């Protein structure tokens, strides 16, 4: 029987209680002091029966400082032990407690399953039997603080280990009792990150399809989404390439796996390489001692989105090509081959075939990436759906600002329709957000819509009419190409805009020196 004695915290009270039990021949197997202020004594008396307890209750309460006695189901330490085991057992990842001799003291079911033993067989097992090149006691003594994300190999599998030292109040290493080791599978870290961020991801239903041209693109994308092959998405800035890539991912069999994105144009080569492929322990000066996972490993089983792939350096192009061919790569500063199953989706604002023709992009990589392709049209080619799209953004802006929904004046809509939209849908959304913030009535008017004038066509009066017709036409032709080349940065896109072949445009660009640095 286990009993709890609620009592005063005074010197000698435990002796008085134990003397009473001795008088009755009751053996005490275990005792604990508990309560918030040490005002409770717990006793485990195996041979105490209920009849004796009823007889002793009044005698216990007669002791000076004893306020009450009752039976309990568990000692405090037993309750903590059971609760801790229940909590650890509910964890799906392995947790081990290791002493400073390198022996495992305790482990949860997941850890025991990983080691291939029963939970009750774990205590006393040497950690070195299962973990390669890893001296935990020495690591704890050297760091004397928590370590997160250390790469270790346990039973041949790669894990990221979080190490929490068990240290007393004293600050010397001899006072350390060991450490708690929490293991996370390296190939599932990306999945955990993705599940946290998943609420941010949106599917095809969130892509506004008021334009017939855009609706056709979405129909094509829906057919391509389930196919497990590289996808290349072309389109100008602000057209929603990443949004479409996310929608394709969510509609694919990989939709429950990670989706990771990297902007190739926004990082220097060395940083882009480590971000994409990761690096091994101590790969370079300033690197983390435990190394770092790259986006490829974090995306295991999912989709990797590479934005601005045309800006990739030749070195990165070669490493990406090898991964697409063999499904493996090497981290920076490491000779270990890493094999992964990842679908690669890319986006570009430039014509990759033209870059290949100029020797600025690997042709073999281009053909690997261009298995499936989608072209998102610019906003100026989707003006048949401008009004519903504008009203959609007005509604979104009014919700974000917290004001009533304004209408759109016909003159304001006409102003929007006449603009050339170099920033496409993203620019339209920003312009209308500003318009709602400026509108103090129930109607967005033309004066509320502020459009930058860069990229607008120049009047004919700016051109010199000196020389013959060929010279005048040549200057005008060059001006037209210079004017449109910023919006249509490839010969293919520019040729489509002007209604001629991309070969003709390429020759004209070369003839007039347009597009050269």
TANORCOR-V494542 format. One record per pair of residues at least 24 apart in sequence whose C-alpha atoms are under 8 Angstrom apart, sorted by the first residue. I is the first residue (numbers start at 1). J is the second residue. Records with the same first field share a line. If there is no record, write none. Layout:
I = J, J
This chain:
1 = 44, 45, 46, 47, 48, 49, 71
2 = 42, 43, 44, 45, 46, 71, 72, 73, 74, 75
3 = 42, 43, 44, 45, 69, 70, 71, 72
4 = 40, 41, 42, 43, 69, 70, 71, 72
5 = 40, 41, 42, 66, 67, 68, 69, 70
6 = 39, 40, 41, 66, 67, 68, 69
7 = 39, 40, 41, 65, 66, 67, 68
8 = 39, 40, 65, 66, 67
9 = 38, 39, 65
10 = 65
13 = 64, 65
14 = 41
16 = 63
17 = 60, 63
20 = 60
32 = 75, 76
34 = 76
42 = 75, 76
43 = 75
44 = 75
93 = 182, 183, 184
94 = 182, 183, 184
95 = 180, 181, 182, 183
96 = 180, 181, 182
97 = 178, 179, 180, 181
98 = 127, 178, 179, 180, 181
99 = 137, 177, 178, 179
100 = 136, 137, 176, 177, 178, 179
101 = 137
102 = 126, 127, 128, 135, 136, 137
103 = 127
114 = 155
115 = 155
130 = 154, 155
131 = 155
137 = 178
140 = 165, 178, 179
141 = 173
144 = 173
149 = 290
150 = 290, 291
151 = 290, 291
157 = 185
158 = 185, 186
159 = 183, 184, 185, 186
160 = 184, 185, 186
186 = 297, 298
187 = 297, 298, 300
188 = 298, 300
189 = 298
190 = 258, 297, 298, 299, 300
191 = 257, 258, 298, 299, 300
193 = 258
194 = 257, 258, 259, 260
195 = 258
201 = 246, 247
202 = 243, 246, 247, 250
203 = 243, 244, 246, 247, 248, 250, 251
204 = 244, 247, 248
207 = 243, 244
208 = 389
209 = 385
210 = 384, 385, 386, 388, 389
211 = 382, 383, 384, 385, 386
212 = 382, 384, 385
213 = 377, 381, 382
214 = 376, 377, 382
217 = 374, 375, 376
220 = 374
221 = 248, 374
222 = 248, 251
224 = 248, 372
225 = 249, 251, 252
226 = 251, 252, 253
227 = 252
228 = 343
229 = 343, 344, 371, 372
230 = 343, 344, 345, 346, 368, 369, 370, 371, 372
231 = 344, 345, 346, 369, 370, 371, 372, 373, 374
232 = 345, 346, 347, 348, 369, 370, 371, 372, 373, 374
233 = 345, 346, 347, 348, 373, 374, 375, 376
234 = 347, 348, 349, 350, 351, 373, 374, 375, 376
235 = 347, 348, 349, 350, 375, 376, 377, 378
236 = 348, 349, 376, 377, 378, 423, 424, 487
237 = 349, 422, 423, 424
238 = 423, 424, 425, 426, 427
239 = 376, 377, 378, 379, 423, 424, 425, 426
240 = 376, 425, 426
241 = 347, 376
242 = 305, 307, 347
245 = 305, 345
249 = 303
254 = 301, 302, 303
255 = 302
256 = 302
257 = 299, 300, 301, 302, 303
258 = 298, 299, 300, 301, 302, 303
259 = 299, 302, 303, 304, 305
260 = 295, 298, 299, 303, 304, 305
261 = 295, 304, 305, 306, 307
262 = 304, 305, 306, 307
263 = 306, 307, 308, 309
264 = 306, 307, 308, 309, 311, 312
265 = 307, 308, 309, 311, 312
269 = 312, 313, 316
273 = 316, 332
274 = 331, 332
277 = 329, 330, 331, 332
278 = 331, 332
279 = 331, 332, 333, 334
280 = 331, 332, 333, 334
281 = 333
282 = 333
283 = 332, 333, 334
284 = 333
294 = 331
296 = 340, 342
297 = 340
299 = 342
300 = 340, 341, 342
301 = 340, 341, 342, 343
302 = 341, 342, 343
303 = 342, 343, 344, 345
304 = 342, 343, 344, 345
305 = 344, 345, 346, 347
306 = 344, 345, 346, 347
307 = 346, 347, 348
308 = 346, 347, 348, 349
309 = 346, 347, 348
310 = 348, 350, 352, 355, 361
314 = 361, 362
317 = 361, 362, 365
318 = 365
320 = 365
321 = 364, 365, 368
324 = 368
344 = 369
345 = 369
349 = 489
350 = 489, 490
351 = 489, 490, 491, 492, 493
354 = 490, 491
378 = 424
379 = 421, 424, 425
380 = 420, 421, 424
383 = 417
386 = 417
387 = 413
390 = 428, 429, 432
393 = 429, 432, 433
394 = 432, 433, 436
397 = 432, 433, 436
398 = 433, 436
401 = 437
404 = 442
405 = 442
406 = 436, 439, 441, 442, 443, 444
407 = 442, 443, 444
408 = 443, 444, 445
409 = 443, 444, 445, 446
411 = 445, 446
412 = 444, 445, 446, 447, 449
413 = 446
415 = 446
419 = 451
420 = 456
422 = 455, 487
455 = 483
457 = 483
478 = 512, 514
481 = 509, 514
482 = 514, 515
485 = 514, 515
